[in-house]
Amino acid sequence: MFFSNSNIDTEEEFDRRKAAAEQLAEAEGVPIHFDGYDHESWLKEVATGFEDEPEGGARCARCFRYNLERAAKFADALGADSFTTSLTVSPHKRSGTVFEAGDGASASAKAEFLHEDFKKRDGFLESTRRAAELGLYRQSYCGCEFSRRRSDP
């Protein structure tokens, strides 16, 4: 498992999600690897000029690509043939946009991006059930300050 989320707006929120990922990895008996947290680089490379984009728009596609490029590099470093993402479990994420970002990320990698739509076959329902079973923290926004701004009352 690879955790890369420099899009998250605060270190406190990053740490909460990182702890949940660690808990899940332990419960599933899989190793977990963490990418460094660098929100300033994410802002510069992804969000600058796209701050006012709607949720699901160009900023989100850029964010998916940013994180999936990091995952592709990690997969290559491991010598893995392929990689995918759990982003598609969310009913709030368009799988086509995620797949496009993954294909772009893998274009310069050896590892192939696998098109897995985890919301199919009750994937979202299963993810919420499993999270409740393990007592995992579940966030109420994607992580960036721009989505928080739109979800706050």
Kinemage of the C-alpha trace (Angstrom):
@kinemage 1
@onewidth
@group {chain A} dominant
@subgroup {mainchain}
@vectorlist {calphas} color= white
{ca met a 1} P 0.000 0.000 0.000
{ca phe a 2} L 1.282 3.473 -0.892
{ca phe a 3} L -0.024 6.622 0.801
{ca ser a 4} L 0.611 9.911 -1.031
{ca asn a 5} L -1.575 12.849 -0.074
{ca ser a 6} L 0.237 16.179 -0.182
{ca asn a 7} L -3.093 17.621 -1.326
{ca ile a 8} L -4.344 17.489 2.269
{ca asp a 9} L -4.560 21.020 3.619
{ca thr a 10} L -3.135 20.556 7.130
{ca glu a 11} L -0.567 18.271 8.702
{ca glu a 12} L -3.101 17.432 11.417
{ca glu a 13} L -5.561 16.115 8.798
{ca phe a 14} L -2.724 14.356 6.946
{ca asp a 15} L -1.691 12.606 10.173
{ca arg a 16} L -5.290 11.501 10.897
{ca arg a 17} L -5.584 9.944 7.450
{ca lys a 18} L -2.102 8.448 7.647
{ca ala a 19} L -2.994 6.778 10.963
{ca ala a 20} L -6.168 5.323 9.402
{ca ala a 21} L -4.134 3.990 6.466
{ca glu a 22} L -1.643 2.414 8.880
{ca gln a 23} L -4.507 0.816 10.799
{ca leu a 24} L -6.008 -0.596 7.595
{ca ala a 25} L -2.653 -1.922 6.368
{ca glu a 26} L -2.076 -3.643 9.689
{ca ala a 27} L -5.570 -5.175 9.675
{ca glu a 28} L -5.073 -6.436 6.112
{ca gly a 29} L -1.528 -7.647 6.788
{ca val a 30} L 0.040 -5.593 4.007
{ca pro a 31} L 3.077 -3.345 4.155
{ca ile a 32} L 2.501 0.387 3.828
{ca his a 33} L 4.824 3.036 2.441
{ca phe a 34} L 4.421 6.768 2.879
{ca asp a 35} L 5.255 9.569 0.533
{ca gly a 36} L 6.494 12.737 2.219
{ca tyr a 37} L 3.985 15.457 2.993
{ca asp a 38} L 4.677 18.592 0.927
{ca his a 39} L 1.533 20.672 0.611
{ca glu a 40} L 3.420 23.737 -0.624
{ca ser a 41} L 4.699 21.809 -3.659
{ca trp a 42} L 1.214 20.450 -4.288
{ca leu a 43} L -0.229 23.976 -4.198
{ca lys a 44} L 2.430 25.205 -6.618
{ca glu a 45} L 2.254 22.271 -9.052
{ca val a 46} L -1.475 21.513 -8.938
{ca ala a 47} L -3.657 24.252 -7.519
{ca thr a 48} L -2.107 27.548 -8.584
{ca gly a 49} L -4.419 29.079 -11.149
{ca phe a 50} L -7.069 26.434 -10.500
{ca glu a 51} L -8.282 27.566 -7.077
{ca asp a 52} L -11.768 28.468 -8.311
{ca glu a 53} L -12.366 25.304 -10.315
{ca pro a 54} L -15.483 23.373 -9.281
{ca glu a 55} L -15.193 20.050 -7.480
{ca gly a 56} L -14.528 17.344 -10.041
{ca gly a 57} L -13.043 19.888 -12.448
{ca ala a 58} L -9.564 20.528 -13.792
{ca arg a 59} L -7.937 20.999 -10.374
{ca cys a 60} L -9.140 17.557 -9.282
{ca ala a 61} L -7.850 15.930 -12.475
{ca arg a 62} L -4.469 17.619 -11.911
{ca cys a 63} L -4.464 16.416 -8.306
{ca phe a 64} L -5.205 12.821 -9.317
{ca arg a 65} L -2.384 12.981 -11.864
{ca tyr a 66} L 0.036 14.448 -9.299
{ca asn a 67} L -0.581 11.695 -6.758
{ca leu a 68} L -0.738 8.913 -9.342
{ca glu a 69} L 2.582 10.009 -10.861
{ca arg a 70} L 4.093 9.571 -7.410
{ca ala a 71} L 2.473 6.146 -7.134
{ca ala a 72} L 3.799 5.164 -10.585
{ca lys a 73} L 7.340 6.128 -9.561
{ca phe a 74} L 6.980 4.132 -6.364
{ca ala a 75} L 5.629 1.120 -8.292
{ca asp a 76} L 8.615 1.347 -10.646
{ca ala a 77} L 11.020 1.538 -7.701
{ca leu a 78} L 9.454 -1.650 -6.307
{ca gly a 79} L 9.662 -3.342 -9.683
{ca ala a 80} L 5.877 -3.750 -9.766
{ca asp a 81} L 4.174 -4.461 -13.089
{ca ser a 82} L 1.112 -2.391 -12.262
{ca phe a 83} L -0.610 -0.088 -9.784
{ca thr a 84} L -4.076 1.325 -9.161
{ca thr a 85} L -5.844 3.639 -6.725
{ca ser a 86} L -8.633 3.498 -4.168
{ca leu a 87} L -9.971 6.860 -5.407
{ca thr a 88} L -12.569 5.080 -7.514
{ca val a 89} L -14.368 3.699 -4.461
{ca ser a 90} L -15.858 7.140 -3.864
{ca pro a 91} L -19.172 7.992 -5.495
{ca his a 92} L -17.881 11.592 -5.593
{ca lys a 93} L -15.006 10.751 -7.961
{ca arg a 94} L -15.620 10.124 -11.657
{ca ser a 95} L -13.758 6.951 -12.509
{ca gly a 96} L -13.105 8.122 -16.073
{ca thr a 97} L -11.242 11.164 -14.776
{ca val a 98} L -9.208 8.979 -12.409
{ca phe a 99} L -8.425 6.488 -15.204
{ca glu a 100} L -7.283 9.293 -17.503
{ca ala a 101} L -4.976 10.624 -14.784
{ca gly a 102} L -3.638 7.127 -14.097
{ca asp a 103} L -2.940 6.501 -17.771
{ca gly a 104} L -1.096 9.816 -17.969
{ca ala a 105} L 0.878 8.995 -14.848
{ca ser a 106} L 1.932 5.613 -16.178
{ca ala a 107} L 2.926 6.975 -19.612
{ca ser a 108} L 6.488 7.593 -18.433
{ca ala a 109} L 6.584 4.619 -16.049
{ca lys a 110} L 7.235 0.933 -16.503
{ca ala a 111} L 4.278 0.028 -14.299
{ca glu a 112} L 0.876 -0.020 -15.976
{ca phe a 113} L -2.115 1.717 -14.423
{ca leu a 114} L -4.991 -0.706 -13.835
{ca his a 115} L -8.508 0.569 -14.457
{ca glu a 116} L -10.362 -0.701 -11.391
{ca asp a 117} L -13.679 0.922 -10.525
{ca phe a 118} L -13.974 -0.035 -6.880
{ca lys a 119} L -17.414 1.520 -6.424
{ca lys a 120} L -18.863 -1.269 -8.564
{ca arg a 121} L -20.233 -4.412 -6.926
{ca asp a 122} L -21.129 -2.434 -3.779
{ca gly a 123} L -17.513 -1.329 -3.274
{ca phe a 124} L -18.476 1.912 -1.541
{ca leu a 125} L -20.888 0.099 0.756
{ca glu a 126} L -18.205 -2.480 1.565
{ca ser a 127} L -15.639 0.261 2.244
{ca thr a 128} L -17.949 2.009 4.713
{ca arg a 129} L -18.769 -1.313 6.402
{ca arg a 130} L -15.081 -2.211 6.716
{ca ala a 131} L -14.199 1.258 8.014
{ca ala a 132} L -16.893 0.992 10.692
{ca glu a 133} L -15.727 -2.504 11.619
{ca leu a 134} L -12.152 -1.255 12.100
{ca gly a 135} L -13.160 2.086 13.638
{ca leu a 136} L -11.342 4.001 10.907
{ca tyr a 137} L -11.470 7.763 10.607
{ca arg a 138} L -13.603 8.786 7.613
{ca gln a 139} L -13.087 12.255 6.233
{ca ser a 140} L -15.843 14.592 5.124
{ca tyr a 141} L -13.915 16.282 2.269
{ca cys a 142} L -11.247 15.257 -0.228
{ca gly a 143} L -8.482 16.981 1.677
{ca cys a 144} L -7.617 20.208 -0.089
{ca glu a 145} L -8.644 23.570 1.255
{ca phe a 146} L -10.615 24.263 -1.911
{ca ser a 147} L -12.964 21.325 -1.359
{ca arg a 148} L -13.266 22.200 2.331
{ca arg a 149} L -14.210 25.743 1.394
{ca arg a 150} L -17.055 24.391 -0.737
{ca ser a 151} L -18.245 21.853 1.848
{ca asp a 152} L -18.251 24.146 4.897
{ca pro a 153} L -21.610 25.743 5.714
